[in-house]
């Protein structure tokens, strides 16, 4: 299980930090995987221009340290009682910095940023020249969020990432398991600036004692969706997890072979532990939590917890269809020019109808991703688990189960990315011994059975939703290719 450190004290705990798109959160876990202390802080995105989404590297760093100290304080323990640190981060968000000074050349460019197609040219000119000059001098570091944090935590001693994060950048060859020389040359990025890629359970060194007062072993680094998959204990081929947060990310364990897709599923490394490599096929819908937040800002409701009851308070959406595509449509449509839209409005439409239409659209997109996954991978589904903040909405999860015709389980705690990074760090330290032990720690808060299914079984998707689904698909088609060049 990688390089294990011995001498794990009985009264020690695992610390795990998840640096997400909207929030940085930290949990302290005990031996039973109970959360003993927590702390979180908001991530403030920057929008310098339309379509540009950035983050301040120093703000990310300060937020990281704040939540670590806050969670330890909340747990009522001392920092020296932390036996290992696991880190989970949003994927594809990157920056470059000076290797000698550690000063970033520019802000983090977020995974939500629309400049990917013209990456280097999109940086401001003076910044680009600094990057290229530093690269030519061997003094430039490229890194995703995890790499930046590792560099900062070790005072510049470690410039590394893991396979799960590297495979999510679009510059990593998941078939050859190395940085792609072709893609890096296409982007005018020399291979010398990229971090070393290590196993997910690698011993990444320890935090510099001047930062947290003690030296803490960093025993896992994971991309957030892969960490959520590990936290859900989706260890077997055919296991599926659906994370519904800012966006929806649906992953299936494809075993030791990457999936080659034609319609928009993408292969990523789930984790590499020792010689074992587990691949995932992933599809996503970008505007899940975004759509709900937008509806809240329009004052369709005041508290997100109201939305499920509002949706259930009406028998249907009164013919209203919502298309959640503020950021375009991902698989299986892959249309960046699609627009978000509300169709079918009439004088009888109420706030509850609008809310129901928005929640339905999230489940409808789940169904599209699920059917694409079944069609492309041809892998029998063994289990389906949901997590993320939006998974707390009973209406969405129940409708998802109905449309899939499958049982869907929701865990006791929704922050699976944190738990996954903690599980892997704990395994590396001997805090937990086996994955079977982790499976026993997995707790399910609620199981959603599809309507009409025999107990514990599957059934055909709910027929009553076929007309509404067909109407929504018509609305979706009308929303496509909306923005013309």
Secondary structure as GFF3:
##gff-version 3
##sequence-region A 1 485
A	DSSP	beta_strand	13	19	.	.	.	ID=ss1
A	DSSP	beta_strand	23	29	.	.	.	ID=ss2
A	DSSP	beta_strand	35	42	.	.	.	ID=ss3
A	DSSP	beta_strand	54	55	.	.	.	ID=ss4
A	DSSP	alpha_helix	57	75	.	.	.	ID=ss5
A	DSSP	three_ten_helix	79	81	.	.	.	ID=ss6
A	DSSP	beta_strand	82	89	.	.	.	ID=ss7
A	DSSP	beta_strand	94	98	.	.	.	ID=ss8
A	DSSP	beta_strand	108	109	.	.	.	ID=ss9
A	DSSP	three_ten_helix	116	118	.	.	.	ID=ss10
A	DSSP	alpha_helix	119	122	.	.	.	ID=ss11
A	DSSP	alpha_helix	125	136	.	.	.	ID=ss12
A	DSSP	beta_strand	140	144	.	.	.	ID=ss13
A	DSSP	alpha_helix	145	153	.	.	.	ID=ss14
A	DSSP	beta_strand	160	162	.	.	.	ID=ss15
A	DSSP	alpha_helix	163	166	.	.	.	ID=ss16
A	DSSP	beta_strand	172	173	.	.	.	ID=ss17
A	DSSP	beta_strand	178	179	.	.	.	ID=ss18
A	DSSP	alpha_helix	181	186	.	.	.	ID=ss19
A	DSSP	three_ten_helix	191	193	.	.	.	ID=ss20
A	DSSP	beta_strand	196	198	.	.	.	ID=ss21
A	DSSP	alpha_helix	209	212	.	.	.	ID=ss22
A	DSSP	beta_strand	218	223	.	.	.	ID=ss23
A	DSSP	alpha_helix	224	231	.	.	.	ID=ss24
A	DSSP	beta_strand	239	244	.	.	.	ID=ss25
A	DSSP	beta_strand	248	255	.	.	.	ID=ss26
A	DSSP	beta_strand	266	273	.	.	.	ID=ss27
A	DSSP	beta_strand	276	285	.	.	.	ID=ss28
A	DSSP	alpha_helix	289	297	.	.	.	ID=ss29
A	DSSP	three_ten_helix	304	306	.	.	.	ID=ss30
A	DSSP	alpha_helix	307	312	.	.	.	ID=ss31
A	DSSP	beta_strand	321	323	.	.	.	ID=ss32
A	DSSP	beta_strand	341	343	.	.	.	ID=ss33
A	DSSP	alpha_helix	351	377	.	.	.	ID=ss34
A	DSSP	beta_strand	383	387	.	.	.	ID=ss35
A	DSSP	three_ten_helix	389	392	.	.	.	ID=ss36
A	DSSP	alpha_helix	394	404	.	.	.	ID=ss37
A	DSSP	beta_strand	408	411	.	.	.	ID=ss38
A	DSSP	alpha_helix	416	429	.	.	.	ID=ss39
A	DSSP	alpha_helix	435	441	.	.	.	ID=ss40
A	DSSP	beta_strand	444	448	.	.	.	ID=ss41
A	DSSP	three_ten_helix	463	465	.	.	.	ID=ss42
A	DSSP	alpha_helix	466	479	.	.	.	ID=ss43
###
